[in-house]
Amino acid sequence: MFLLGNLINGILSGGFIFIILGLIVLSMFFSFVPIGLWITAFFSGVKVSMATLTGMRLRRVAPSKIINPMIKATKAGLDIKVNELEAHYLAGGNVDTLVDALIAAQRADIPLDFTRAAAIDLAGRNVLEAVQVSVNPKVIETPSISAVAMNGIEVVVKARVTVRANIERLVGGAGEETIIARVGEGIVTTVGSADTHKAVLENPDSISKTVLKKGLDSGTAFEILSIDIADIDVGRNIGAKLLMDQADADKKIAQAKAEERRAMAVASEQEMKAEVQKMKSKVVEAEREVPLAIAEALKNGNLGVMDYYKMNNINSDTDMRKSISDTQKLDK
């Protein structure tokens, strides 16, 4: 009896171990194979095999990120394949946003197929937002743009641009920054061609009409519906300021030229003084040689004694007359 009891206990303990191992294997199987997701997809009308879901696991793709959007697409009546969504997911796209955009486009009767929507999403643009902007246009407000009329008065304009997304040009088309830059350029051109700033203030709609005619939305991801002038103000008198700046510049140039002429005159005066001083030095040097020449002339008999005295008298008379003249000048 003792041996029989030990045998039964051994069988029961061995069976318990097998049951535990079986439960572990089943739990690992159900954790790897999404049975619940397959059941949900089956009753939602999405035809996907268990092998496909298992393959997603092996490809490190979360099956729920593919099957749940697939269920939405199937319920909306879209013809999309599981492989297309999985390929878009592996390429780095947002599958859920892509499906929402396709559903929104279908409801709004906007022609948008899966290939173009996937390209828009992979290009980095929000395809759902693009569809929403196609249905409900958005308003882009430009910053304050300064322009100068032909009379030199500055005009400050702020505009609101109503745009609608162009699905066909979303891939490779320019964005909002280009629209703002082109509208600003059109405003500057329109105001600059006006004769006076008063003409712009009286007819601000002329700016909108002129800018719209330029086709500023070409090559962009948007279609411009309207351009409305939100605010317009008169700024500075740029023409007068430019004239003042020019006059100030001319004044500085004239002052510089006058200073240059003054410096040249001072230099010329100094040269003349140096020349006069040089001539005086020569005269003094020559006067020093006169007595020697007179002595030489007396010695050689070229000059008589009486002639010498007459010359001295003439010099004395000249000095006296000069002295008298200087005295009279001082008295006056």
C-alpha positions in Angstrom: 0.0 0.0 0.0 2.8 2.3 0.8 4.4 1.7 -2.6 1.1 2.2 -4.4 0.6 5.6 -2.6 4.0 6.7 -3.6 3.4 5.8 -7.2 0.1 7.7 -7.3 1.7 10.7 -5.8 4.5 10.6 -8.3 2.0 10.4 -11.3 0.0 13.3 -9.9 3.1 15.5 -9.3 4.4 14.7 -12.8 1.0 15.6 -14.3 0.9 18.9 -12.4 4.3 19.8 -13.8 3.1 19.0 -17.4 0.0 21.2 -16.8 2.2 24.1 -15.6 4.5 23.7 -18.6 1.5 23.6 -20.9 0.1 26.8 -19.4 3.4 28.5 -19.9 3.6 27.4 -23.5 0.0 28.6 -24.2 0.6 32.0 -22.5 3.7 32.5 -24.7 1.7 31.5 -27.8 -1.1 33.9 -27.1 1.3 36.7 -26.2 3.1 36.2 -29.5 0.0 35.5 -31.7 -2.6 38.3 -31.3 -5.7 36.0 -31.2 -7.9 38.8 -29.7 -6.9 41.2 -32.5 -7.6 38.5 -35.1 -11.1 37.9 -33.7 -11.8 41.7 -33.7 -10.6 42.0 -37.3 -12.7 38.9 -38.3 -15.9 40.3 -36.9 -15.2 43.7 -38.4 -15.0 42.3 -41.9 -11.2 42.6 -42.2 -9.8 39.5 -43.9 -6.4 38.9 -42.3 -4.8 35.5 -41.5 -3.2 34.4 -38.3 0.0 33.9 -40.3 0.0 37.5 -41.5 -0.3 38.8 -37.9 2.5 36.4 -36.8 4.6 37.7 -39.7 4.1 41.3 -38.4 5.4 40.3 -35.1 8.5 38.7 -36.7 9.0 41.9 -38.8 8.7 43.9 -35.5 5.5 45.6 -36.6 2.9 46.2 -33.9 -0.2 44.5 -35.4 -2.6 46.8 -33.6 -1.1 49.8 -35.5 -2.0 48.2 -38.8 -5.2 46.3 -38.0 -7.0 49.1 -36.1 -6.6 51.7 -39.0 -7.5 48.8 -41.4 -10.8 48.3 -39.5 -11.6 52.0 -39.8 -10.8 52.0 -43.5 -13.0 48.9 -44.1 -15.9 50.4 -42.2 -15.6 53.6 -44.2 -15.7 51.6 -47.5 -12.1 52.3 -48.5 -10.3 49.7 -50.7 -6.9 49.4 -48.9 -4.8 46.3 -48.5 -3.0 45.3 -45.3 0.3 45.0 -47.1 0.0 48.7 -48.2 -0.5 49.9 -44.7 2.3 47.7 -43.4 4.7 49.0 -46.1 3.8 52.6 -45.3 4.4 51.9 -41.6 7.8 50.4 -42.3 8.7 53.4 -44.4 8.2 55.6 -41.4 4.7 56.9 -42.2 1.8 57.6 -39.8 -0.8 54.9 -40.8 -3.5 56.2 -38.5 -3.3 59.8 -39.8 -3.2 58.5 -43.4 -6.4 56.5 -43.0 -8.1 59.4 -41.3 -7.1 61.7 -44.2 -8.4 59.2 -46.8 -11.7 58.9 -45.0 -12.0 62.7 -44.7 -11.2 63.2 -48.4 -13.8 60.6 -49.3 -16.5 62.3 -47.2 -15.6 65.7 -48.7 -15.5 64.3 -52.2 -11.9 65.3 -52.7 -9.9 63.1 -55.2 -7.2 61.6 -53.1 -5.8 58.1 -53.6 -3.7 56.0 -51.3 -0.5 56.5 -53.3 -0.6 60.3 -53.3 -1.7 60.4 -49.6 1.2 58.2 -48.7 3.6 60.3 -50.6 2.3 63.5 -48.9 2.7 61.8 -45.5 6.2 60.6 -46.2 7.2 64.0 -47.5 6.7 65.3 -43.9 3.4 67.1 -44.4 0.3 66.5 -42.3 -2.0 64.9 -44.9 -5.0 65.1 -42.6 -4.4 68.8 -42.0 -4.1 69.3 -45.8 -7.5 67.7 -46.4 -9.0 69.8 -43.6 -7.6 73.0 -45.1 -9.0 72.0 -48.5 -12.4 71.8 -46.9 -12.1 74.7 -44.5 -9.7 77.4 -45.9 -7.2 78.9 -43.5 -6.2 82.6 -43.1 -2.5 83.6 -43.2 -1.8 87.0 -41.7 1.2 88.8 -43.0 3.5 91.0 -40.8 3.5 94.7 -41.2 4.9 95.5 -44.6 6.5 98.9 -45.3 6.3 100.4 -48.8 7.1 103.9 -50.2 4.9 105.7 -52.7 6.4 107.8 -55.5 5.9 111.0 -53.4 8.3 109.6 -50.7 5.6 108.8 -48.0 5.9 105.5 -46.3 2.8 103.3 -46.1 2.6 100.4 -43.6 0.2 97.6 -44.7 -0.9 94.4 -43.0 -2.9 91.8 -45.1 -4.8 88.6 -44.5 -4.5 85.9 -47.1 -7.2 83.2 -47.3 -5.7 80.0 -48.8 -6.9 76.5 -49.6 -4.6 73.5 -49.7 -3.9 72.2 -53.2 -3.6 68.4 -52.9 -2.0 68.1 -56.3 0.9 70.4 -55.3 1.5 69.3 -51.7 4.5 67.2 -52.7 7.2 69.6 -53.8 5.1 72.8 -53.4 6.2 75.8 -51.4 4.7 76.6 -48.0 3.2 79.5 -46.1 6.6 81.4 -45.9 6.6 81.7 -49.7 3.0 82.9 -49.8 3.8 85.6 -47.2 7.0 86.7 -49.1 5.2 86.9 -52.5 2.3 88.9 -51.0 4.7 91.3 -49.4 6.6 91.7 -52.7 3.2 92.5 -54.4 2.3 95.0 -51.8 5.6 96.8 -52.1 5.3 96.9 -55.9 1.7 98.2 -55.9 2.4 100.9 -53.3 5.7 101.9 -55.0 3.9 102.4 -58.4 1.3 104.7 -56.8 1.8 108.5 -57.5 0.9 109.5 -53.9 0.2 107.7 -50.6 -3.3 109.3 -50.7 -4.2 107.2 -53.7 -3.3 104.0 -51.8 -5.3 105.2 -48.7 -8.3 106.0 -50.8 -8.4 102.7 -52.6 -6.8 100.0 -50.5 -8.6 97.3 -52.5 -6.4 98.2 -55.4 -3.5 96.4 -53.6 -5.6 93.2 -53.3 -6.6 93.3 -57.0 -3.1 94.0 -58.3 -1.6 91.3 -56.1 -4.2 88.7 -57.0 -3.5 89.2 -60.7 0.1 88.3 -60.3 -0.7 84.6 -59.7 1.4 84.4 -56.5 0.2 80.8 -55.6 2.0 79.2 -58.6 4.4 76.5 -57.5 3.0 76.5 -53.9 1.0 74.0 -52.0 -1.9 76.5 -51.6 -4.5 78.2 -53.8 -5.0 81.9 -52.8 -8.8 82.6 -52.6 -8.6 86.3 -51.5 -6.3 88.9 -50.1 -7.8 91.4 -47.7 -6.1 94.5 -46.3 -6.5 94.3 -42.5 -4.7 97.5 -41.6 -3.0 100.4 -43.5 -1.2 103.3 -41.8 1.0 106.3 -43.0 4.6 106.1 -41.8 7.6 108.4 -42.2 8.4 110.9 -45.0 11.1 108.8 -46.5 11.6 111.3 -49.4 12.3 114.2 -47.1 14.6 112.1 -44.9 16.6 111.0 -48.0 16.9 114.7 -49.1 18.1 115.7 -45.6 20.6 112.9 -45.6 21.8 113.9 -49.1 22.1 117.5 -48.0 24.0 116.5 -44.9 26.3 114.3 -47.1 26.9 117.2 -49.5 27.7 119.5 -46.6 30.2 117.1 -45.2 31.8 116.8 -48.7 32.0 120.6 -49.1 33.5 120.9 -45.7 36.1 118.3 -46.5 37.0 120.0 -49.8 37.2 123.4 -48.0 39.5 121.9 -45.4 41.6 120.4 -48.1 41.9 123.8 -49.9 42.7 125.5 -46.5 45.4 123.0 -45.9 46.9 123.5 -49.4 46.8 127.3 -48.8 48.6 127.0 -45.5 51.2 124.7 -47.1 51.6 127.2 -50.0 52.0 130.0 -47.5 54.7 128.1 -45.6 56.5 127.4 -48.8 56.4 131.1 -49.7 57.6 132.1 -46.3 60.5 129.6 -46.6 61.3 131.0 -50.0 61.2 134.6 -48.7 63.4 133.7 -45.8 65.8 132.0 -48.2 65.9 135.1 -50.4 66.6 137.3 -47.3 69.4 135.0 -46.3 70.9 135.5 -49.8 70.5 139.3 -49.5 72.2 139.3 -46.1 74.9 137.2 -47.5 75.3 139.5 -50.5 75.3 142.6 -48.2 78.1 141.0 -46.3 80.2 140.8 -49.4 79.6 144.5 -50.4 82.3 146.0 -48.1 84.8 143.5 -49.4 83.9 144.3 -53.0 84.2 148.1 -52.3 87.6 147.6 -50.7 88.7 145.5 -53.6 87.4 148.2 -56.0 89.2 150.9 -54.1 92.4 148.9 -54.0 92.2 148.2 -57.8 91.3 151.8 -58.6 87.9 150.8 -60.0 86.2 153.1 -57.5 87.3 156.6 -56.4 87.3 157.9 -52.9 84.8 160.6 -53.8 82.5 158.1 -55.4 82.6 156.1 -52.2 81.7 159.1 -50.1 78.8 160.0 -52.4 77.5 156.4 -52.1 77.7 156.7 -48.3 75.8 160.0 -48.4 73.1 158.4 -50.6 72.8 155.5 -48.1 72.5 157.9 -45.2 69.9 160.0 -46.9 67.9 156.9 -47.7 68.1 155.6 -44.1 67.0 159.1 -42.9 64.0 159.2 -45.2 63.0 155.7 -44.2 63.2 156.7 -40.5 61.1 159.7 -41.0 58.5 157.7 -42.9 58.3 155.1 -40.1 57.8 157.9 -37.5 54.9 159.4 -39.5 53.2 156.0 -39.7 53.5 155.6 -35.9 52.0 159.1 -35.3 49.0 158.2 -37.5 
